Amino acid sequence: ASHNGILFKGSNYLDLITKVDTVVMDKTGTLTKGVFEVQEVVTSNIDKNLFLELVAVLESNSSHPIAQAIVNYVKIANSKLKATTIEEISGYGMKGKVGDFEILAGNSKLLKKFNIPFDEEINSNDKTIVVVAINKQYEGYITISDTLKEDALKAISSLHKIPKIIEIVMLSGDKQAVVDTIANKLGIDKAIGNLLPEDKISEVEKLKAMGRTIAFIGDGINDAPVITIADVGMAMGGLGSDAAIETADVVIQTDQPSKIVTAIKIGNATNKIIWQNIWLALSVKILVLILGAWGMATMWEAVIADVGVALLAILNAVRIQKLKWN
C-alpha cells in the first residue's frame, strides 16, 4: 500500500476496508483539484475595484482555497486597507471590518444567517459563488470555478465495478446546483449540497444507522469530525489539512481519488491471501495429525507441517507485491 502512495494506520483498517459497502466523499480537494480561479465579478451599486479590494483584504485572512483564489486575482499588496474584528464562520464564510466597511463574504447561507436579502436566483448558478454584503446590504457576487481531478471519473467508475459497493455518496458545503453538476458528470449515486460540517456528520450517521459500513474521504479541516466517525476515515495527504490527516485511518499521499479503489483492492487481496494461508496451514497439519495417528508420519513430516507450512505461507504472502492494481 505504501508503495502505491497509500498509508494504512493499522492492519485493522486494512481488514475493515474489505467490508465497506458505502463510499462517502467530500467534493472540493477530494474529487476536484481545489485550485480555484475567479471567472466573473458582478456588483450592484458599488465600484467594482473597491468591491474587489474590500473582499480580498478580508479573504486574505483565510487559508480556504476559494479565499486564496480571490486574493490571487485582486493582488492587494499595495492596499492601504486593513481588516479587523475578523471572524471565519465554519461552513458559511468570512465576517469582518475593512476600513470603515463591515463585510460579509461567503455562501448564500451567510447572508441568510444575518437576515440580509439578496437575489435568490444566484443559487441556481452551477458555479461556486461568493456572495458579498457591505454594511448589511447585498452588493454582488464573485463566481469561482474549480476543475475535476484527472482520475475522478475513473475512480467513480471503478468503485461502481466493485461488487460490495452498493452506493457512492458526495457531501458538500457547496450549492446543490454545483454539487448536482459534478455528480452527473461522474455518475455519483447521491449528492447532497448546502451542508455544514455538522450536517455531514448527520448524513453519515444516518447511513450507519441503516447498517452500512462507511468509508469517508475528505481533505479539509471541516472534514475531520466526519472522518473520525466513519468506519474507515480516509484523507487526501498532499493538500489535505493537518487535522484531516491526523484523524484519518488511511491517508492517500498522492491526492488521487483512484487510490480509493486501489486501497480496497489491496485490502481484498490481503484478506484473500490470509485465508489461503490459514486453510493451507490447517489442512496440512490435520493431514499430518491423521497420518501420525495411523503411525505413518515421521519427524520429517512433522517438521514440514510446522516450518515448511510457515515458509509456504510467507512465499504466498510475498506474491502480493507482484500484483498489479490498475
C-alpha positions in Angstrom: 0.0 0.0 0.0 2.8 2.4 0.9 4.5 1.6 -2.5 1.3 2.8 -4.1 1.0 6.0 -2.1 -1.4 4.8 0.5 -0.7 4.8 4.2 -2.8 2.4 6.4 -2.5 3.4 10.1 -3.0 -0.2 11.2 -3.8 -3.7 9.9 -7.3 -3.5 11.4 -8.2 -0.8 8.8 -6.7 -3.0 6.0 -9.2 -5.6 7.1 -12.1 -3.2 7.7 -11.8 -1.7 4.2 -12.8 -5.0 2.7 -16.2 -4.7 4.5 -17.0 -1.2 3.1 -20.3 -1.1 1.2 -20.9 2.7 1.0 -18.3 5.2 -0.1 -19.0 8.8 1.0 -16.7 11.7 -0.1 -16.3 15.4 0.0 -16.1 17.4 -3.2 -13.6 20.2 -3.0 -10.0 18.9 -2.8 -11.2 15.3 -3.0 -12.8 15.0 -6.4 -11.8 18.4 -7.6 -8.4 20.0 -7.6 -9.3 22.7 -5.1 -7.5 25.1 -7.3 -10.0 27.9 -7.9 -10.0 30.8 -10.3 -12.2 33.9 -10.4 -14.4 33.8 -13.5 -16.9 36.7 -13.1 -17.5 39.7 -10.8 -21.0 41.1 -10.5 -21.7 44.2 -8.4 -24.8 46.2 -7.7 -24.2 49.8 -6.6 -20.5 49.9 -5.8 -17.4 50.5 -7.8 -16.0 47.1 -8.9 -12.4 47.8 -8.0 -13.4 48.9 -4.4 -15.7 45.9 -4.1 -12.9 43.5 -5.0 -10.3 45.2 -2.8 -12.6 45.1 0.3 -13.4 41.4 -0.3 -9.8 40.4 -1.0 -8.4 42.2 2.1 -10.9 40.3 4.3 -10.3 36.9 2.5 -6.5 37.3 2.9 -7.1 36.2 6.5 -8.4 32.8 5.5 -6.5 29.8 4.2 -9.5 28.4 2.3 -8.8 27.8 -1.4 -11.7 30.0 -2.5 -10.4 32.9 -0.4 -6.9 32.4 -1.8 -8.3 32.5 -5.3 -9.8 35.9 -4.7 -6.7 37.2 -3.1 -4.5 36.0 -6.1 -7.0 37.6 -8.5 -7.1 41.0 -6.9 -3.4 41.5 -5.9 -3.8 43.6 -2.7 -0.1 44.0 -1.9 -0.3 47.8 -2.2 -3.7 48.2 -0.5 -3.8 50.6 2.5 -6.9 48.9 3.9 -6.7 46.6 6.9 -9.1 44.0 8.2 -10.2 44.0 11.8 -12.6 42.0 14.0 -12.2 39.1 11.6 -14.3 36.0 12.1 -14.2 32.9 10.0 -17.6 31.2 10.3 -17.2 27.5 9.5 -19.5 26.4 6.7 -20.6 30.0 5.9 -17.7 32.3 5.1 -15.9 35.4 6.5 -17.1 38.4 8.5 -15.0 41.4 9.4 -14.4 45.1 9.2 -12.2 46.5 6.4 -11.6 50.2 6.8 -15.0 51.8 7.6 -16.9 48.9 5.8 -18.5 45.9 7.5 -18.0 43.0 5.1 -19.7 39.6 4.8 -18.3 37.3 2.2 -19.3 33.6 1.8 -22.1 31.5 0.6 -25.8 32.5 0.5 -26.4 30.8 3.9 -24.1 33.5 5.4 -26.4 36.3 4.2 -29.5 34.4 5.4 -27.8 33.9 8.8 -27.6 37.7 9.1 -31.0 38.3 7.6 -29.7 40.2 4.6 -31.9 40.0 1.4 -30.3 39.1 -1.9 -31.1 37.8 -5.4 -32.1 34.1 -4.8 -31.6 33.3 -8.5 -27.8 33.1 -7.9 -28.4 29.8 -6.1 -29.3 28.2 -9.5 -25.9 29.1 -10.9 -23.9 25.9 -11.4 -20.6 27.5 -10.4 -19.3 28.3 -6.9 -20.3 31.8 -5.9 -19.0 34.1 -3.1 -21.9 36.4 -2.1 -20.9 39.7 -0.6 -22.7 42.1 1.7 -21.3 45.5 2.6 -22.6 47.5 5.6 -25.5 45.0 5.9 -26.6 45.4 2.3 -26.1 42.9 -0.6 -23.6 44.3 -3.1 -22.8 41.5 -5.5 -21.0 38.2 -6.0 -17.9 36.6 -7.4 -18.0 33.5 -9.5 -15.3 30.9 -8.8 -14.6 27.8 -10.9 -12.9 24.6 -9.9 -11.8 21.6 -12.1 -12.2 17.9 -11.6 -9.1 15.8 -10.9 -7.9 13.9 -13.9 -8.7 10.5 -12.4 -12.0 11.4 -10.7 -14.2 9.8 -13.4 -12.0 6.7 -13.4 -12.3 6.5 -9.6 -16.1 6.6 -9.6 -16.4 4.2 -12.5 -14.0 1.7 -10.8 -15.9 1.9 -7.5 -19.1 1.0 -9.3 -17.4 -2.1 -10.5 -16.6 -3.4 -7.0 -19.5 -5.8 -6.2 -19.6 -5.0 -2.5 -20.1 -1.2 -3.0 -23.8 -0.5 -3.1 -23.8 3.3 -3.1 -21.4 6.2 -3.7 -22.4 9.5 -2.0 -21.0 13.0 -2.3 -21.4 15.5 0.6 -20.5 19.2 0.1 -21.0 22.6 1.6 -21.3 24.0 -1.9 -24.6 24.8 -3.6 -26.9 22.0 -4.7 -26.7 23.2 -8.3 -22.9 22.9 -8.3 -23.0 19.5 -6.5 -25.6 18.1 -8.9 -23.4 19.1 -11.9 -20.4 17.3 -10.6 -22.4 14.3 -9.6 -24.0 14.0 -13.0 -20.6 14.2 -14.7 -19.1 11.5 -12.6 -22.1 9.2 -12.2 -22.3 9.5 -8.4 -25.4 7.8 -6.9 -26.4 10.5 -4.4 -25.2 14.1 -4.0 -26.2 16.5 -1.2 -25.1 20.1 -1.1 -25.6 23.1 1.3 -24.2 21.1 4.2 -22.4 22.5 7.3 -19.8 20.3 8.9 -22.3 19.0 11.5 -24.8 18.2 8.7 -22.2 15.9 7.1 -21.9 14.1 10.4 -25.7 13.7 10.5 -25.7 12.3 6.9 -23.0 9.7 7.7 -24.7 8.7 11.0 -28.0 8.1 9.0 -26.1 5.7 6.7 -24.5 4.0 9.7 -27.9 3.6 11.3 -29.0 1.7 8.2 -26.3 -0.9 8.9 -23.9 0.4 6.3 -20.1 0.1 6.6 -18.9 3.6 5.6 -15.6 4.8 4.1 -15.5 8.7 4.1 -12.9 10.5 2.1 -12.1 14.2 2.7 -9.3 16.7 2.9 -10.3 19.8 4.8 -10.3 20.7 8.5 -14.1 20.7 8.3 -14.0 17.0 7.2 -12.0 15.9 10.3 -15.1 15.2 12.5 -16.7 13.1 9.8 -13.5 11.2 9.1 -13.4 10.3 12.8 -16.9 8.8 12.9 -16.7 6.8 9.7 -15.8 3.1 9.9 -12.8 3.9 7.6 -11.8 7.5 7.5 -9.6 8.5 4.6 -7.8 11.8 3.9 -6.0 13.3 1.0 -2.5 13.7 2.3 -0.9 16.0 -0.3 -3.1 19.1 0.0 -5.2 17.9 3.0 -5.3 19.8 6.3 -3.2 18.5 9.3 -6.5 17.8 11.2 -7.9 15.6 8.5 -4.6 13.7 8.1 -4.2 13.3 11.8 -7.7 11.8 12.4 -7.7 9.6 9.2 -7.3 5.8 9.4 -6.0 5.8 5.8 -4.0 8.6 4.1 -3.8 8.9 0.3 -0.5 10.6 -0.1 -0.9 11.3 -3.9 -4.3 13.0 -3.6 -5.6 10.8 -6.3 -9.3 9.6 -5.8 -8.5 6.5 -7.9 -6.3 5.3 -5.0 -9.5 4.7 -3.0 -10.1 1.8 -5.4 -6.5 0.7 -5.0 -6.8 0.7 -1.2 -9.9 -1.5 -1.4 -8.3 -3.9 -3.9 -5.2 -4.2 -1.7 -7.4 -4.9 1.3 -9.3 -7.6 -0.6 -6.1 -9.2 -2.0 -4.6 -9.3 1.5 -7.7 -10.8 3.0 -7.8 -13.5 0.3 -4.1 -14.4 0.8 -4.5 -14.6 4.6 -7.4 -17.1 4.3 -5.4 -19.1 1.8 -2.6 -19.3 4.3 -4.9 -20.3 7.1 -6.6 -23.1 5.1 -3.2 -24.3 3.8 -1.7 -24.5 7.4 -4.8 -26.2 8.9 -5.1 -28.7 6.0 -1.5 -29.8 6.2 -1.5 -30.0 10.0 -4.7 -32.0 10.0 -3.4 -34.4 7.4 -0.1 -34.9 9.3 -2.1 -35.5 12.5 -4.2 -38.2 10.8 -1.1 -39.8 9.3 0.6 -39.7 12.8 -2.5 -41.4 14.4 -2.1 -44.2 11.9 1.7 -44.4 12.5 2.5 -43.2 9.0 4.1 -39.8 9.9 7.7 -39.4 11.0 9.6 -36.5 12.5 10.2 -35.2 9.0 6.5 -34.9 8.2 6.0 -33.1 11.5 8.8 -30.6 10.6 7.3 -30.0 7.2 3.8 -29.4 8.8 5.3 -26.8 11.1 8.3 -25.0 9.5 7.5 -26.0 5.9 4.0 -24.6 6.1 5.2 -21.4 7.6 7.7 -20.9 4.7 4.9 -21.7 2.2 2.7 -19.1 3.8 5.4 -16.5 3.7 6.1 -17.2 0.0 2.4 -16.9 -0.8 2.2 -13.6 1.1 5.2 -12.2 -0.8 3.2 -12.8 -4.0 1.1 -9.7 -3.3 4.0 -7.4 -4.1 3.9 -8.6 -7.7 0.2 -7.9 -8.2 -1.0 -5.0 -10.4 -3.8 -2.7 -9.1 -4.6 -0.6 -12.1 
